[in-house]
Amino acid sequence: MKNQHPNFWSTPTGWAALALIAAVTYFLVLEHGQHMLQFLPYLILLLCPLMHVFMHGSHGKHGHDHSHAPDKKKEESS
């Protein structure tokens, strides 16, 4: 796999994006911490379905063939 692309977050653009996200998060917490704390229970409840959608979205798409065709190894051995 010599032509495999690097992970986005390990590229210079990815590092810049992480730094920007960290800076924005820092200033949001610093400047608007009180506002964010009152909405924290709702944000946690919103996080549950979002995690479910994004973390379970790729299940069953890993090249598994669910057809009921006979296995080739079994045919060759008989």
PyMOL Python script that loads the backbone (N, CA, C, O; Angstrom):
from pymol import cmd

cmd.read_pdbstr("""\
ATOM      1  N   MET A   1       0.824  -1.168   0.000  1.00  0.00           N
ATOM      2  CA  MET A   1       0.000   0.000   0.000  1.00  0.00           C
ATOM      3  C   MET A   1       0.878   1.245   0.000  1.00  0.00           C
ATOM      4  O   MET A   1       0.797   2.061   0.918  1.00  0.00           O
ATOM      5  N   LYS A   2       1.693   1.393  -0.992  1.00  0.00           N
ATOM      6  CA  LYS A   2       2.588   2.536  -1.067  1.00  0.00           C
ATOM      7  C   LYS A   2       1.844   3.824  -1.392  1.00  0.00           C
ATOM      8  O   LYS A   2       2.321   4.908  -1.054  1.00  0.00           O
ATOM      9  N   ASN A   3       0.695   3.729  -2.036  1.00  0.00           N
ATOM     10  CA  ASN A   3      -0.052   4.912  -2.431  1.00  0.00           C
ATOM     11  C   ASN A   3      -1.114   5.299  -1.410  1.00  0.00           C
ATOM     12  O   ASN A   3      -2.042   6.038  -1.741  1.00  0.00           O
ATOM     13  N   GLN A   4      -1.000   4.822  -0.193  1.00  0.00           N
ATOM     14  CA  GLN A   4      -1.990   5.126   0.832  1.00  0.00           C
ATOM     15  C   GLN A   4      -1.824   6.577   1.273  1.00  0.00           C
ATOM     16  O   GLN A   4      -0.713   7.028   1.552  1.00  0.00           O
ATOM     17  N   HIS A   5      -2.946   7.308   1.335  1.00  0.00           N
ATOM     18  CA  HIS A   5      -2.920   8.711   1.734  1.00  0.00           C
ATOM     19  C   HIS A   5      -2.774   8.812   3.247  1.00  0.00           C
ATOM     20  O   HIS A   5      -3.308   7.980   3.981  1.00  0.00           O
ATOM     21  N   PRO A   6      -2.047   9.839   3.720  1.00  0.00           N
ATOM     22  CA  PRO A   6      -1.928  10.004   5.175  1.00  0.00           C
ATOM     23  C   PRO A   6      -3.250  10.462   5.776  1.00  0.00           C
ATOM     24  O   PRO A   6      -4.095  11.034   5.088  1.00  0.00           O
ATOM     25  N   ASN A   7      -3.412  10.209   7.044  1.00  0.00           N
ATOM     26  CA  ASN A   7      -4.587  10.653   7.772  1.00  0.00           C
ATOM     27  C   ASN A   7      -4.640  12.181   7.740  1.00  0.00           C
ATOM     28  O   ASN A   7      -3.607  12.838   7.868  1.00  0.00           O
ATOM     29  N   PHE A   8      -5.843  12.753   7.568  1.00  0.00           N
ATOM     30  CA  PHE A   8      -5.973  14.211   7.452  1.00  0.00           C
ATOM     31  C   PHE A   8      -5.395  14.924   8.664  1.00  0.00           C
ATOM     32  O   PHE A   8      -4.728  15.948   8.517  1.00  0.00           O
ATOM     33  N   TRP A   9      -5.640  14.400   9.857  1.00  0.00           N
ATOM     34  CA  TRP A   9      -5.215  15.095  11.067  1.00  0.00           C
ATOM     35  C   TRP A   9      -3.705  15.074  11.250  1.00  0.00           C
ATOM     36  O   TRP A   9      -3.190  15.830  12.074  1.00  0.00           O
ATOM     37  N   SER A  10      -2.975  14.240  10.516  1.00  0.00           N
ATOM     38  CA  SER A  10      -1.517  14.211  10.631  1.00  0.00           C
ATOM     39  C   SER A  10      -0.834  15.060   9.567  1.00  0.00           C
ATOM     40  O   SER A  10       0.394  15.130   9.538  1.00  0.00           O
ATOM     41  N   THR A  11      -1.600  15.705   8.695  1.00  0.00           N
ATOM     42  CA  THR A  11      -1.033  16.610   7.695  1.00  0.00           C
ATOM     43  C   THR A  11      -0.905  18.005   8.300  1.00  0.00           C
ATOM     44  O   THR A  11      -1.533  18.288   9.321  1.00  0.00           O
ATOM     45  N   PRO A  12      -0.108  18.878   7.694  1.00  0.00           N
ATOM     46  CA  PRO A  12      -0.007  20.254   8.206  1.00  0.00           C
ATOM     47  C   PRO A  12      -1.353  20.979   8.238  1.00  0.00           C
ATOM     48  O   PRO A  12      -1.608  21.764   9.151  1.00  0.00           O
ATOM     49  N   THR A  13      -2.206  20.728   7.261  1.00  0.00           N
ATOM     50  CA  THR A  13      -3.531  21.343   7.266  1.00  0.00           C
ATOM     51  C   THR A  13      -4.357  20.824   8.437  1.00  0.00           C
ATOM     52  O   THR A  13      -5.089  21.589   9.065  1.00  0.00           O
ATOM     53  N   GLY A  14      -4.248  19.551   8.733  1.00  0.00           N
ATOM     54  CA  GLY A  14      -4.958  18.974   9.866  1.00  0.00           C
ATOM     55  C   GLY A  14      -4.481  19.548  11.188  1.00  0.00           C
ATOM     56  O   GLY A  14      -5.287  19.833  12.074  1.00  0.00           O
ATOM     57  N   TRP A  15      -3.159  19.721  11.325  1.00  0.00           N
ATOM     58  CA  TRP A  15      -2.626  20.328  12.546  1.00  0.00           C
ATOM     59  C   TRP A  15      -3.128  21.758  12.700  1.00  0.00           C
ATOM     60  O   TRP A  15      -3.456  22.185  13.807  1.00  0.00           O
ATOM     61  N   ALA A  16      -3.189  22.502  11.596  1.00  0.00           N
ATOM     62  CA  ALA A  16      -3.707  23.872  11.649  1.00  0.00           C
ATOM     63  C   ALA A  16      -5.182  23.875  12.041  1.00  0.00           C
ATOM     64  O   ALA A  16      -5.618  24.729  12.813  1.00  0.00           O
ATOM     65  N   ALA A  17      -5.947  22.925  11.516  1.00  0.00           N
ATOM     66  CA  ALA A  17      -7.367  22.829  11.865  1.00  0.00           C
ATOM     67  C   ALA A  17      -7.530  22.503  13.348  1.00  0.00           C
ATOM     68  O   ALA A  17      -8.394  23.073  14.013  1.00  0.00           O
ATOM     69  N   LEU A  18      -6.709  21.594  13.872  1.00  0.00           N
ATOM     70  CA  LEU A  18      -6.772  21.264  15.299  1.00  0.00           C
ATOM     71  C   LEU A  18      -6.416  22.466  16.170  1.00  0.00           C
ATOM     72  O   LEU A  18      -7.044  22.695  17.204  1.00  0.00           O
ATOM     73  N   ALA A  19      -5.405  23.234  15.750  1.00  0.00           N
ATOM     74  CA  ALA A  19      -5.024  24.425  16.509  1.00  0.00           C
ATOM     75  C   ALA A  19      -6.145  25.453  16.500  1.00  0.00           C
ATOM     76  O   ALA A  19      -6.414  26.086  17.521  1.00  0.00           O
ATOM     77  N   LEU A  20      -6.800  25.625  15.358  1.00  0.00           N
ATOM     78  CA  LEU A  20      -7.910  26.569  15.262  1.00  0.00           C
ATOM     79  C   LEU A  20      -9.089  26.120  16.128  1.00  0.00           C
ATOM     80  O   LEU A  20      -9.702  26.932  16.821  1.00  0.00           O
ATOM     81  N   ILE A  21      -9.396  24.834  16.084  1.00  0.00           N
ATOM     82  CA  ILE A  21     -10.484  24.298  16.911  1.00  0.00           C
ATOM     83  C   ILE A  21     -10.164  24.481  18.394  1.00  0.00           C
ATOM     84  O   ILE A  21     -11.044  24.841  19.176  1.00  0.00           O
ATOM     85  N   ALA A  22      -8.913  24.236  18.785  1.00  0.00           N
ATOM     86  CA  ALA A  22      -8.517  24.402  20.184  1.00  0.00           C
ATOM     87  C   ALA A  22      -8.615  25.864  20.615  1.00  0.00           C
ATOM     88  O   ALA A  22      -9.079  26.150  21.718  1.00  0.00           O
ATOM     89  N   ALA A  23      -8.182  26.795  19.753  1.00  0.00           N
ATOM     90  CA  ALA A  23      -8.243  28.216  20.092  1.00  0.00           C
ATOM     91  C   ALA A  23      -9.683  28.692  20.229  1.00  0.00           C
ATOM     92  O   ALA A  23     -10.011  29.421  21.165  1.00  0.00           O
ATOM     93  N   VAL A  24     -10.535  28.285  19.307  1.00  0.00           N
ATOM     94  CA  VAL A  24     -11.945  28.685  19.365  1.00  0.00           C
ATOM     95  C   VAL A  24     -12.606  28.109  20.617  1.00  0.00           C
ATOM     96  O   VAL A  24     -13.367  28.801  21.294  1.00  0.00           O
ATOM     97  N   THR A  25     -12.318  26.850  20.923  1.00  0.00           N
ATOM     98  CA  THR A  25     -12.887  26.226  22.119  1.00  0.00           C
ATOM     99  C   THR A  25     -12.420  26.941  23.385  1.00  0.00           C
ATOM    100  O   THR A  25     -13.209  27.168  24.303  1.00  0.00           O
ATOM    101  N   TYR A  26     -11.147  27.290  23.431  1.00  0.00           N
ATOM    102  CA  TYR A  26     -10.601  27.988  24.597  1.00  0.00           C
ATOM    103  C   TYR A  26     -11.310  29.322  24.816  1.00  0.00           C
ATOM    104  O   TYR A  26     -11.719  29.633  25.935  1.00  0.00           O
ATOM    105  N   PHE A  27     -11.456  30.110  23.752  1.00  0.00           N
ATOM    106  CA  PHE A  27     -12.093  31.416  23.905  1.00  0.00           C
ATOM    107  C   PHE A  27     -13.590  31.299  24.169  1.00  0.00           C
ATOM    108  O   PHE A  27     -14.154  32.139  24.871  1.00  0.00           O
ATOM    109  N   LEU A  28     -14.242  30.283  23.626  1.00  0.00           N
ATOM    110  CA  LEU A  28     -15.657  30.078  23.944  1.00  0.00           C
ATOM    111  C   LEU A  28     -15.845  29.757  25.423  1.00  0.00           C
ATOM    112  O   LEU A  28     -16.739  30.298  26.074  1.00  0.00           O
ATOM    113  N   VAL A  29     -15.006  28.883  25.945  1.00  0.00           N
ATOM    114  CA  VAL A  29     -15.113  28.522  27.360  1.00  0.00           C
ATOM    115  C   VAL A  29     -14.752  29.717  28.237  1.00  0.00           C
ATOM    116  O   VAL A  29     -15.400  29.962  29.255  1.00  0.00           O
ATOM    117  N   LEU A  30     -13.723  30.458  27.845  1.00  0.00           N
ATOM    118  CA  LEU A  30     -13.276  31.596  28.636  1.00  0.00           C
ATOM    119  C   LEU A  30     -14.316  32.715  28.657  1.00  0.00           C
ATOM    120  O   LEU A  30     -14.620  33.258  29.720  1.00  0.00           O
ATOM    121  N   GLU A  31     -14.858  33.059  27.501  1.00  0.00           N
ATOM    122  CA  GLU A  31     -15.775  34.193  27.397  1.00  0.00           C
ATOM    123  C   GLU A  31     -17.228  33.831  27.693  1.00  0.00           C
ATOM    124  O   GLU A  31     -17.973  34.656  28.222  1.00  0.00           O
ATOM    125  N   HIS A  32     -17.632  32.626  27.364  1.00  0.00           N
ATOM    126  CA  HIS A  32     -19.041  32.252  27.472  1.00  0.00           C
ATOM    127  C   HIS A  32     -19.242  31.021  28.347  1.00  0.00           C
ATOM    128  O   HIS A  32     -20.175  30.249  28.125  1.00  0.00           O
ATOM    129  N   GLY A  33     -18.394  30.833  29.320  1.00  0.00           N
ATOM    130  CA  GLY A  33     -18.469  29.652  30.172  1.00  0.00           C
ATOM    131  C   GLY A  33     -19.784  29.534  30.922  1.00  0.00           C
ATOM    132  O   GLY A  33     -20.342  28.443  31.032  1.00  0.00           O
ATOM    133  N   GLN A  34     -20.282  30.653  31.438  1.00  0.00           N
ATOM    134  CA  GLN A  34     -21.541  30.624  32.183  1.00  0.00           C
ATOM    135  C   GLN A  34     -22.710  30.232  31.291  1.00  0.00           C
ATOM    136  O   GLN A  34     -23.596  29.490  31.715  1.00  0.00           O
ATOM    137  N   HIS A  35     -22.717  30.727  30.058  1.00  0.00           N
ATOM    138  CA  HIS A  35     -23.802  30.382  29.139  1.00  0.00           C
ATOM    139  C   HIS A  35     -23.743  28.906  28.761  1.00  0.00           C
ATOM    140  O   HIS A  35     -24.775  28.247  28.635  1.00  0.00           O
ATOM    141  N   MET A  36     -22.534  28.398  28.583  1.00  0.00           N
ATOM    142  CA  MET A  36     -22.386  27.003  28.176  1.00  0.00           C
ATOM    143  C   MET A  36     -22.769  26.055  29.307  1.00  0.00           C
ATOM    144  O   MET A  36     -23.300  24.976  29.047  1.00  0.00           O
ATOM    145  N   LEU A  37     -22.510  26.437  30.556  1.00  0.00           N
ATOM    146  CA  LEU A  37     -22.834  25.560  31.684  1.00  0.00           C
ATOM    147  C   LEU A  37     -24.334  25.356  31.841  1.00  0.00           C
ATOM    148  O   LEU A  37     -24.769  24.272  32.228  1.00  0.00           O
ATOM    149  N   GLN A  38     -25.130  26.375  31.548  1.00  0.00           N
ATOM    150  CA  GLN A  38     -26.573  26.204  31.709  1.00  0.00           C
ATOM    151  C   GLN A  38     -27.167  25.308  30.628  1.00  0.00           C
ATOM    152  O   GLN A  38     -28.239  24.736  30.827  1.00  0.00           O
ATOM    153  N   PHE A  39     -26.488  25.173  29.484  1.00  0.00           N
ATOM    154  CA  PHE A  39     -26.979  24.308  28.413  1.00  0.00           C
ATOM    155  C   PHE A  39     -26.293  22.946  28.391  1.00  0.00           C
ATOM    156  O   PHE A  39     -26.567  22.133  27.508  1.00  0.00           O
ATOM    157  N   LEU A  40     -25.411  22.686  29.345  1.00  0.00           N
ATOM    158  CA  LEU A  40     -24.656  21.433  29.362  1.00  0.00           C
ATOM    159  C   LEU A  40     -25.539  20.184  29.392  1.00  0.00           C
ATOM    160  O   LEU A  40     -25.241  19.243  28.657  1.00  0.00           O
ATOM    161  N   PRO A  41     -26.599  20.115  30.189  1.00  0.00           N
ATOM    162  CA  PRO A  41     -27.438  18.899  30.152  1.00  0.00           C
ATOM    163  C   PRO A  41     -28.058  18.654  28.777  1.00  0.00           C
ATOM    164  O   PRO A  41     -28.169  17.508  28.339  1.00  0.00           O
ATOM    165  N   TYR A  42     -28.463  19.727  28.098  1.00  0.00           N
ATOM    166  CA  TYR A  42     -29.055  19.573  26.773  1.00  0.00           C
ATOM    167  C   TYR A  42     -28.002  19.163  25.743  1.00  0.00           C
ATOM    168  O   TYR A  42     -28.291  18.400  24.821  1.00  0.00           O
ATOM    169  N   LEU A  43     -26.789  19.669  25.904  1.00  0.00           N
ATOM    170  CA  LEU A  43     -25.720  19.288  24.983  1.00  0.00           C
ATOM    171  C   LEU A  43     -25.358  17.814  25.144  1.00  0.00           C
ATOM    172  O   LEU A  43     -25.058  17.137  24.161  1.00  0.00           O
ATOM    173  N   ILE A  44     -25.385  17.320  26.369  1.00  0.00           N
ATOM    174  CA  ILE A  44     -25.105  15.895  26.599  1.00  0.00           C
ATOM    175  C   ILE A  44     -26.192  15.036  25.964  1.00  0.00           C
ATOM    176  O   ILE A  44     -25.900  14.014  25.342  1.00  0.00           O
ATOM    177  N   LEU A  45     -27.451  15.454  26.121  1.00  0.00           N
ATOM    178  CA  LEU A  45     -28.549  14.706  25.499  1.00  0.00           C
ATOM    179  C   LEU A  45     -28.469  14.753  23.975  1.00  0.00           C
ATOM    180  O   LEU A  45     -28.809  13.775  23.310  1.00  0.00           O
ATOM    181  N   LEU A  46     -28.027  15.866  23.421  1.00  0.00           N
ATOM    182  CA  LEU A  46     -27.866  15.980  21.975  1.00  0.00           C
ATOM    183  C   LEU A  46     -26.691  15.133  21.490  1.00  0.00           C
ATOM    184  O   LEU A  46     -26.714  14.614  20.375  1.00  0.00           O
ATOM    185  N   LEU A  47     -25.681  14.998  22.317  1.00  0.00           N
ATOM    186  CA  LEU A  47     -24.500  14.235  21.944  1.00  0.00           C
ATOM    187  C   LEU A  47     -24.802  12.748  21.777  1.00  0.00           C
ATOM    188  O   LEU A  47     -24.188  12.090  20.936  1.00  0.00           O
ATOM    189  N   CYS A  48     -25.724  12.212  22.550  1.00  0.00           N
ATOM    190  CA  CYS A  48     -26.047  10.780  22.483  1.00  0.00           C
ATOM    191  C   CYS A  48     -26.516  10.338  21.092  1.00  0.00           C
ATOM    192  O   CYS A  48     -25.934   9.404  20.541  1.00  0.00           O
ATOM    193  N   PRO A  49     -27.545  10.968  20.496  1.00  0.00           N
ATOM    194  CA  PRO A  49     -27.949  10.516  19.160  1.00  0.00           C
ATOM    195  C   PRO A  49     -26.908  10.823  18.092  1.00  0.00           C
ATOM    196  O   PRO A  49     -26.775  10.070  17.127  1.00  0.00           O
ATOM    197  N   LEU A  50     -26.172  11.915  18.250  1.00  0.00           N
ATOM    198  CA  LEU A  50     -25.136  12.220  17.258  1.00  0.00           C
ATOM    199  C   LEU A  50     -24.036  11.166  17.273  1.00  0.00           C
ATOM    200  O   LEU A  50     -23.576  10.738  16.214  1.00  0.00           O
ATOM    201  N   MET A  51     -23.613  10.746  18.455  1.00  0.00           N
ATOM    202  CA  MET A  51     -22.601   9.693  18.541  1.00  0.00           C
ATOM    203  C   MET A  51     -23.135   8.385  17.978  1.00  0.00           C
ATOM    204  O   MET A  51     -22.404   7.646  17.319  1.00  0.00           O
ATOM    205  N   HIS A  52     -24.395   8.099  18.230  1.00  0.00           N
ATOM    206  CA  HIS A  52     -24.989   6.865  17.725  1.00  0.00           C
ATOM    207  C   HIS A  52     -24.978   6.853  16.200  1.00  0.00           C
ATOM    208  O   HIS A  52     -24.630   5.840  15.593  1.00  0.00           O
ATOM    209  N   VAL A  53     -25.352   7.955  15.583  1.00  0.00           N
ATOM    210  CA  VAL A  53     -25.401   8.030  14.116  1.00  0.00           C
ATOM    211  C   VAL A  53     -24.006   7.910  13.522  1.00  0.00           C
ATOM    212  O   VAL A  53     -23.796   7.143  12.583  1.00  0.00           O
ATOM    213  N   PHE A  54     -23.053   8.660  14.060  1.00  0.00           N
ATOM    214  CA  PHE A  54     -21.731   8.684  13.446  1.00  0.00           C
ATOM    215  C   PHE A  54     -20.882   7.473  13.802  1.00  0.00           C
ATOM    216  O   PHE A  54     -20.039   7.074  12.999  1.00  0.00           O
ATOM    217  N   MET A  55     -21.066   6.884  14.956  1.00  0.00           N
ATOM    218  CA  MET A  55     -20.226   5.756  15.341  1.00  0.00           C
ATOM    219  C   MET A  55     -20.770   4.426  14.841  1.00  0.00           C
ATOM    220  O   MET A  55     -20.007   3.471  14.690  1.00  0.00           O
ATOM    221  N   HIS A  56     -22.064   4.341  14.582  1.00  0.00           N
ATOM    222  CA  HIS A  56     -22.646   3.108  14.067  1.00  0.00           C
ATOM    223  C   HIS A  56     -22.918   3.194  12.573  1.00  0.00           C
ATOM    224  O   HIS A  56     -23.467   2.252  12.002  1.00  0.00           O
ATOM    225  N   GLY A  57     -22.559   4.277  11.931  1.00  0.00           N
ATOM    226  CA  GLY A  57     -22.869   4.475  10.522  1.00  0.00           C
ATOM    227  C   GLY A  57     -22.147   3.525   9.586  1.00  0.00           C
ATOM    228  O   GLY A  57     -22.649   3.244   8.498  1.00  0.00           O
ATOM    229  N   SER A  58     -20.986   3.021   9.975  1.00  0.00           N
ATOM    230  CA  SER A  58     -20.205   2.188   9.056  1.00  0.00           C
ATOM    231  C   SER A  58     -20.363   0.699   9.319  1.00  0.00           C
ATOM    232  O   SER A  58     -19.685  -0.102   8.675  1.00  0.00           O
ATOM    233  N   HIS A  59     -21.220   0.303  10.229  1.00  0.00           N
ATOM    234  CA  HIS A  59     -21.387  -1.121  10.520  1.00  0.00           C
ATOM    235  C   HIS A  59     -21.986  -1.838   9.316  1.00  0.00           C
ATOM    236  O   HIS A  59     -22.946  -1.361   8.711  1.00  0.00           O
ATOM    237  N   GLY A  60     -21.418  -2.973   8.979  1.00  0.00           N
ATOM    238  CA  GLY A  60     -21.944  -3.793   7.903  1.00  0.00           C
ATOM    239  C   GLY A  60     -21.479  -3.377   6.522  1.00  0.00           C
ATOM    240  O   GLY A  60     -21.958  -3.922   5.527  1.00  0.00           O
ATOM    241  N   LYS A  61     -20.567  -2.435   6.434  1.00  0.00           N
ATOM    242  CA  LYS A  61     -20.098  -1.967   5.132  1.00  0.00           C
ATOM    243  C   LYS A  61     -18.617  -2.278   4.928  1.00  0.00           C
ATOM    244  O   LYS A  61     -17.917  -1.539   4.236  1.00  0.00           O
ATOM    245  N   HIS A  62     -18.149  -3.347   5.517  1.00  0.00           N
ATOM    246  CA  HIS A  62     -16.734  -3.678   5.440  1.00  0.00           C
ATOM    247  C   HIS A  62     -16.444  -4.756   4.402  1.00  0.00           C
ATOM    248  O   HIS A  62     -15.514  -5.545   4.570  1.00  0.00           O
ATOM    249  N   GLY A  63     -17.222  -4.793   3.348  1.00  0.00           N
ATOM    250  CA  GLY A  63     -16.978  -5.759   2.300  1.00  0.00           C
ATOM    251  C   GLY A  63     -17.508  -7.139   2.600  1.00  0.00           C
ATOM    252  O   GLY A  63     -17.109  -8.099   1.941  1.00  0.00           O
ATOM    253  N   HIS A  64     -18.374  -7.275   3.551  1.00  0.00           N
ATOM    254  CA  HIS A  64     -18.960  -8.573   3.868  1.00  0.00           C
ATOM    255  C   HIS A  64     -20.033  -8.895   2.843  1.00  0.00           C
ATOM    256  O   HIS A  64     -20.919  -8.085   2.571  1.00  0.00           O
ATOM    257  N   ASP A  65     -19.939 -10.077   2.286  1.00  0.00           N
ATOM    258  CA  ASP A  65     -20.940 -10.520   1.319  1.00  0.00           C
ATOM    259  C   ASP A  65     -21.915 -11.424   2.056  1.00  0.00           C
ATOM    260  O   ASP A  65     -21.539 -12.494   2.535  1.00  0.00           O
ATOM    261  N   HIS A  66     -23.146 -10.998   2.144  1.00  0.00           N
ATOM    262  CA  HIS A  66     -24.143 -11.755   2.887  1.00  0.00           C
ATOM    263  C   HIS A  66     -25.002 -12.621   1.975  1.00  0.00           C
ATOM    264  O   HIS A  66     -26.130 -12.968   2.326  1.00  0.00           O
ATOM    265  N   SER A  67     -24.480 -12.966   0.821  1.00  0.00           N
ATOM    266  CA  SER A  67     -25.241 -13.843  -0.066  1.00  0.00           C
ATOM    267  C   SER A  67     -25.130 -15.279   0.445  1.00  0.00           C
ATOM    268  O   SER A  67     -24.233 -15.604   1.224  1.00  0.00           O
ATOM    269  N   HIS A  68     -26.030 -16.115   0.008  1.00  0.00           N
ATOM    270  CA  HIS A  68     -26.065 -17.499   0.475  1.00  0.00           C
ATOM    271  C   HIS A  68     -25.439 -18.441  -0.548  1.00  0.00           C
ATOM    272  O   HIS A  68     -25.863 -19.590  -0.678  1.00  0.00           O
ATOM    273  N   ALA A  69     -24.447 -17.967  -1.261  1.00  0.00           N
ATOM    274  CA  ALA A  69     -23.754 -18.804  -2.234  1.00  0.00           C
ATOM    275  C   ALA A  69     -22.833 -19.770  -1.484  1.00  0.00           C
ATOM    276  O   ALA A  69     -22.321 -19.425  -0.419  1.00  0.00           O
ATOM    277  N   PRO A  70     -22.616 -20.965  -2.020  1.00  0.00           N
ATOM    278  CA  PRO A  70     -21.730 -21.920  -1.345  1.00  0.00           C
ATOM    279  C   PRO A  70     -20.293 -21.406  -1.304  1.00  0.00           C
ATOM    280  O   PRO A  70     -19.853 -20.679  -2.194  1.00  0.00           O
ATOM    281  N   ASP A  71     -19.588 -21.791  -0.275  1.00  0.00           N
ATOM    282  CA  ASP A  71     -18.217 -21.358  -0.080  1.00  0.00           C
ATOM    283  C   ASP A  71     -17.308 -22.057  -1.095  1.00  0.00           C
ATOM    284  O   ASP A  71     -17.450 -23.257  -1.327  1.00  0.00           O
ATOM    285  N   LYS A  72     -16.376 -21.314  -1.699  1.00  0.00           N
ATOM    286  CA  LYS A  72     -15.484 -21.882  -2.716  1.00  0.00           C
ATOM    287  C   LYS A  72     -14.535 -22.906  -2.106  1.00  0.00           C
ATOM    288  O   LYS A  72     -14.198 -23.891  -2.763  1.00  0.00           O
ATOM    289  N   LYS A  73     -14.101 -22.703  -0.877  1.00  0.00           N
ATOM    290  CA  LYS A  73     -13.177 -23.643  -0.247  1.00  0.00           C
ATOM    291  C   LYS A  73     -13.831 -24.999  -0.045  1.00  0.00           C
ATOM    292  O   LYS A  73     -13.178 -26.032  -0.191  1.00  0.00           O
ATOM    293  N   LYS A  74     -15.089 -25.003   0.285  1.00  0.00           N
ATOM    294  CA  LYS A  74     -15.793 -26.268   0.483  1.00  0.00           C
ATOM    295  C   LYS A  74     -15.951 -27.012  -0.838  1.00  0.00           C
ATOM    296  O   LYS A  74     -15.881 -28.241  -0.865  1.00  0.00           O
ATOM    297  N   GLU A  75     -16.163 -26.281  -1.937  1.00  0.00           N
ATOM    298  CA  GLU A  75     -16.320 -26.922  -3.246  1.00  0.00           C
ATOM    299  C   GLU A  75     -15.005 -27.521  -3.712  1.00  0.00           C
ATOM    300  O   GLU A  75     -14.996 -28.608  -4.290  1.00  0.00           O
ATOM    301  N   GLU A  76     -13.872 -26.821  -3.469  1.00  0.00           N
ATOM    302  CA  GLU A  76     -12.576 -27.298  -3.934  1.00  0.00           C
ATOM    303  C   GLU A  76     -12.126 -28.538  -3.167  1.00  0.00           C
ATOM    304  O   GLU A  76     -11.471 -29.405  -3.744  1.00  0.00           O
ATOM    305  N   SER A  77     -12.457 -28.641  -1.904  1.00  0.00           N
ATOM    306  CA  SER A  77     -11.993 -29.770  -1.104  1.00  0.00           C
ATOM    307  C   SER A  77     -12.780 -31.047  -1.388  1.00  0.00           C
ATOM    308  O   SER A  77     -12.296 -32.137  -1.083  1.00  0.00           O
ATOM    309  N   SER A  78     -13.973 -30.944  -1.960  1.00  0.00           N
ATOM    310  CA  SER A  78     -14.758 -32.150  -2.211  1.00  0.00           C
ATOM    311  C   SER A  78     -14.541 -32.722  -3.583  1.00  0.00           C
ATOM    312  O   SER A  78     -15.141 -33.740  -3.929  1.00  0.00           O
TER     313      SER A  78
END
""", "prot")
cmd.dss("prot")
cmd.show_as("cartoon", "prot")
cmd.util.cbc("prot")
cmd.orient("prot")
